[in-house]
């Protein structure tokens, strides 16, 4: 994945890597870059990469927007169902649309289905995440 280094004007801050596609979308008048958006692919990363990323985003932002195009819609639905079935998330909004995507082989735009799902933290999100973290770190030492 190509990325662009963005140098902040404040010399005390560090440079951050931003995906080149996100920079192009903003520069090209596309969607405004959302900090809590995950664009799901069914070919680039494994399923649980997106599940774990969504958990981290919800810890940081309270809610997360997952979006997918075409064949990746099945992947985004699976990610959402895993989060819901584990009691971590609640659906806030689901929207579907079609978008024109440039196809190099045909030389003309092709319409693709698009799905966006906004999830918010469930009421028990924080305690479930704390329990998972405690389990991951091993059982606490017991004193007699």
C-alpha positions in Angstrom: 0.0 0.0 0.0 1.5 3.3 -1.0 1.6 6.0 1.6 2.5 9.7 1.7 4.5 11.3 4.6 2.7 14.3 5.9 5.0 16.8 7.7 3.1 18.9 10.3 3.8 22.6 10.5 4.6 22.2 14.2 8.2 21.1 14.6 7.5 19.4 17.9 5.1 16.8 16.2 6.2 13.7 14.3 5.5 13.0 10.7 2.5 10.6 10.1 2.0 8.1 7.3 -1.3 8.6 5.5 -2.4 6.1 2.8 -1.9 7.7 -0.6 -5.5 6.8 -1.6 -6.9 8.8 1.3 -4.8 11.8 0.3 -5.9 11.5 -3.3 -9.6 11.2 -2.3 -9.4 14.4 -0.2 -7.3 16.2 -2.8 -9.6 15.0 -5.6 -12.7 16.3 -3.9 -13.7 12.8 -2.8 -15.1 11.8 0.6 -13.8 13.8 3.5 -11.2 11.7 5.3 -12.8 10.3 8.4 -10.5 9.2 11.2 -12.9 6.5 12.3 -13.5 4.9 8.9 -12.2 1.5 7.9 -12.3 0.6 4.2 -12.6 -3.2 4.1 -11.1 -5.3 1.4 -11.5 -9.0 0.9 -8.1 -9.5 -0.7 -5.6 -7.3 1.2 -5.9 -8.3 4.9 -7.3 -11.3 6.8 -10.8 -11.1 8.3 -9.6 -10.7 12.0 -7.3 -7.8 11.1 -10.5 -5.8 10.5 -12.2 -7.2 13.6 -9.3 -6.2 15.8 -8.9 -2.8 14.0 -12.6 -2.0 14.6 -12.2 -2.8 18.3 -9.2 -0.4 18.5 -11.2 2.3 16.7 -14.2 1.9 19.0 -11.9 2.2 22.0 -10.5 5.5 20.6 -13.6 7.0 18.9 -16.7 5.5 20.5 -18.0 4.5 17.0 -16.5 3.2 13.8 -17.7 3.3 10.2 -16.9 0.2 8.1 -17.3 0.5 4.3 -16.8 -1.9 1.5 -17.2 -2.1 -2.3 -18.4 -5.0 -4.4 -17.2 -8.4 -3.3 -15.8 -7.0 0.0 -19.4 -6.4 1.2 -19.6 -10.0 2.5 -16.4 -9.4 4.5 -17.7 -6.2 6.1 -20.9 -8.0 7.0 -19.0 -10.8 8.6 -16.8 -8.4 10.6 -19.9 -6.6 11.9 -21.6 -9.8 12.9 -18.5 -11.0 14.8 -18.4 -7.8 16.7 -22.2 -7.9 17.4 -22.3 -11.6 18.4 -19.4 -11.0 20.9 -21.4 -8.2 22.5 -18.9 -5.5 21.6 -20.9 -3.4 19.1 -24.4 -2.2 18.2 -25.4 -1.2 14.7 -26.2 2.5 14.5 -26.7 2.9 10.7 -26.5 0.9 7.5 -26.5 2.5 4.1 -26.1 1.1 0.6 -25.4 2.8 -2.7 -23.7 2.3 -6.0 -20.6 4.1 -7.1 -18.8 4.5 -10.4 -15.4 2.9 -10.3 -12.9 3.3 -13.2 -12.1 0.0 -14.9 -8.8 0.1 -16.8 -9.6 -3.0 -18.9 -12.9 -1.7 -20.2 -11.8 2.0 -20.3 -15.1 3.2 -18.8 -16.7 3.5 -15.4 -18.3 0.4 -13.9 -20.9 0.6 -11.2 -20.2 -1.2 -7.9 -22.3 -1.8 -4.9 -21.2 0.1 -1.7 -22.1 -0.6 1.9 -21.4 1.5 4.9 -22.1 0.3 8.4 -21.7 2.5 11.5 -21.2 0.7 14.7 -21.1 2.1 18.2 -19.8 0.6 21.4 -22.1 -1.7 23.3 -22.8 -0.9 26.9 -20.5 -3.8 28.0 -17.7 -3.0 25.5 -15.2 -1.7 28.1 -15.6 -4.5 30.5 -15.5 -7.2 27.8 -12.3 -5.6 26.4 -10.8 -5.4 30.0 -11.7 -9.1 30.6 -10.1 -10.1 27.2 -6.9 -8.1 28.1 -6.7 -9.7 31.5 -7.2 -13.2 30.0 -4.5 -12.4 27.4 -2.0 -11.4 30.1 -2.5 -14.7 32.0 -4.2 -15.4 35.3 -3.4 -13.1 38.1 -1.3 -14.5 40.9 -3.5 -15.7 43.8 -2.5 -15.1 47.4 -3.5 -17.6 50.0 
